[in-house]
């Protein structure tokens, strides 16, 4: 099948599907944070800012499509070219910003997990270098012409760099960004391998935190589309660059959210196991229709304190809880001196039916005792 004559509908479909999908994952991430009562940290705020910039870039792209972007140059009203060019500059800057912020957010999450060592320095190096290189790439469209408006108004007197400078640097910056995606996706394996976890848990966490590989893949594909900046029919040939620039940000936002969602999936699975394990029908009666009763005691211990310094320690643990819980690490519950023990006695009655040998399960809470120690 040949290429369409108008990429506009395809551009709109892809960019807004990415905006919607990334918003869905981001909202689930925030829900998990609030559900754990851990609040938001800098990585969350940076990821939210990344999504906002993605939405703004998508809105401007839709405006450009309405002006004719996605069609061949000869099919567009020449009056629209200056506005398309100006919008294109803004879209480029915002889109690159969205991508680098989404990657930075995930790197900041890794910083919260890795508290010391050379790995932490490596993560900081990735954050700084990535933001510097991508930041220069984001500003390229605004500095390559003097005066600035000559970029979208070619008839304006002035001078510009060779278009190859921005294009080649863009390929380099995007390639470096892809390399950082792969690096950040591999680091979690080093962080979790030494933890006291079951092997299947390590693999699950590692896979969840390695979704950045997909973001790296989109960055590599975007690299191959950047040379279209040199095309004389950029409004048509540049459609793939716009599409993959949006996909890169959207996929990275989703990839950065998935590790937190693993906590939600784990909680849902745990709740389901408890529900079906405690409310199912059992057939455990004796051969002669006798009754069998079992009594189990479950003790839940909580602690409270009135000391401010201890409360601050708990607040610090609560602040880290959502990110540590990705690795299955939960804070210690007790710093206080007053211990409240709740002892719950649960009686299980299992009866056999003489005729059908069917058992029934019934759970009654028989007693609750509160003891202050």
C-alpha positions, -999 to +999 in steps of 0.1 A: +000+000+000+014+034-010+018+064+013-012+086+018-014+120+001-024+136+034-007+125+066-029+149+087-055+124+099-028+098+108-008+125+127-039+135+147-048+099+154-014+089+167-006+119+188-039+120+206-039+083+212-005+088+229-018+117+249-047+096+261-028+064+268+000+082+287-026+102+307-043+069+317-010+054+330-001+086+347-034+088+365-030+052+377+004+061+390-009+090+409-038+069+423-013+044+436+007+072+453-024+086+470-037+052+479-004+045+497-008+080+513+028+086+504+022+119+485+040+131+455+077+136+451+098+154+425+097+125+401+059+127+400+059+164+395+084+162+366+064+134+350+032+155+352+050+185+337+062+161+309+026+151+301+014+187+301+041+197+276+032+167+255-004+178+254+006+214+245+028+201+217+000+179+204-025+208+204-001+229+184+005+200+160-032+197+154-032+234+146-004+228+121-024+200+105-053+223+101-030+247+083-019+220+059+010+201+077+010+165+065+004+175+029+029+182+001+042+218+000+025+225-033-009+216-018-006+242+010-017+278+008+015+298+009+000+322+033+001+295+060+038+287+057+050+314+082+026+301+109+034+265+102+072+273+105+067+292+138+045+265+153+070+239+142+097+257+162+076+257+193+065+221+188+101+210+184+112+227+216+082+215+237+083+180+223+120+176+231+114+191+266+086+166+272+108+137+262+138+146+283+116+154+314+099+120+312+133+103+311+145+125+340+115+115+360+124+078+358+160+086+366+149+105+397+129+075+408+160+054+406+178+079+427+153+073+455+160+036+454+198+038+451+209+059+480+247+056+476+275+042+455+288+047+420+255+038+406+240+069+421+267+090+405+261+074+372+224+082+374+232+119+382+256+120+353+229+106+330+204+133+342+228+162+338+243+152+304+209+143+289+193+175+299+222+196+287+224+179+253+187+177+247+183+213+260+207+225+233+188+205+208+155+221+219+170+256+214+187+249+181+157+262+160+158+295+179+195+303+175+204+291+140+191+323+122+197+360+128+172+375+132+152+346+147+122+352+125+142+345+094+137+308+102+100+309+094+102+340+072+129+331+047+125+364+028+136+384+059+171+399+055+197+380+076+217+348+077+213+313+090+235+283+097+235+254+073+204+233+080+227+203+083+241+216+116+208+213+134+199+180+116+231+163+125+232+175+160+196+164+164+206+129+153+234+129+178+212+141+207+184+117+199+210+088+197+224+098+231+189+100+245+183+064+233+215+053+249+204+068+282+171+051+279+188+017+276+212+025+305+184+035+328+164+004+318+194-018+327+204-002+360+174-016+380+187-051+375+219-041+393+199-024+420+176-054+428+199-083+422+214-081+456+181-078+475+167-106+496+138-114+473+125-145+455+139-149+421+105-145+404+100-113+424+134-100+412+125-108+376+091-092+379+105-060+393+133-060+368+110-063+339+086-037+352+115-012+356+130-020+322+101-007+301+124+022+292+138-001+265+107+006+245+113+043+249+149+037+237+135+020+207+113+049+198+143+073+202+162+052+177+134+052+152+131+090+157+168+093+148+161+079+114+135+105+107+154+136+117+172+139+083+138+148+069+145+183+082+167+187+051+138+178+028+124+204+004+090+189+011+092+189+049+055+195+055+050+160+041+082+141+047+085+155+082+052+138+093+071+107+106+094+129+127+064+146+143+047+113+150+077+096+165+086+126+185+052+123+202+054+086+205+088+089+223+073+111+250+041+091+254+059+057+256+084+071+281+057+084+304+039+051+303+072+032+309+080+055+339+046+047+354+046+010+351+069+002+381+045+020+404+015+002+389+031-031+398+023-022+434-013-018+425-014-051+406+002-068+436-023-054+460-053-064+438-039-099+434-034-102+471-069-090+478-083-114+453-065-143+469-078-134+503-113-130+491-115-163+472-095-181+498-118-170+527-152-171+510-150-204+490-170-236+496-152-264+513-160-301+516-139-312+545-163-332+566-158-366+581-169-398+565-198-401+591-211-366+587-194-353+618-186-316+623-151-302+623-144-269+639-111-250+638-103-218+657-074-196+646-062-165+663-048-135+644-030-108+663-024-074+648+000-051+665+001-013+659+021+013+677+017+050+683+038+077+699+036+113+709+072+122+703+078+147+675+112+133+665+098+098+661+069+112+640+095+128+617+112+095+612+079+079+603+071+108+578+105+102+562+097+065+557+062+074+544+077+097+519+098+069+505+072+042+508+058+043+473+092+040+456+106+014+480+074-006+477+083-012+440+110-034+454+088-050+480+104-030+508+080-016+534+090+007+563+091-007+599+058+001+616+069+007+651+089+036+667+065+042+696+065+032+732+028+026+736+017-006+719-019-015+712-025-051+704-057-062+687-064-099+690-091-113+667-104-148+672-120-163+641-139-196+642-142-217+611-170-243+610-170-271+584-199-294+582-204-325+560-236-335+545-245-372+549-263-375+516-243-354+493-211-352+513-211-314+506-193-291+530-201-255+538-178-228+550-188-202+575-166-176+592-178-158+623-160-133+643-164-146+678-145-122+699-123-091+697-100-082+726-081-049+729-051-048+751-029-018+760+007-026+769 
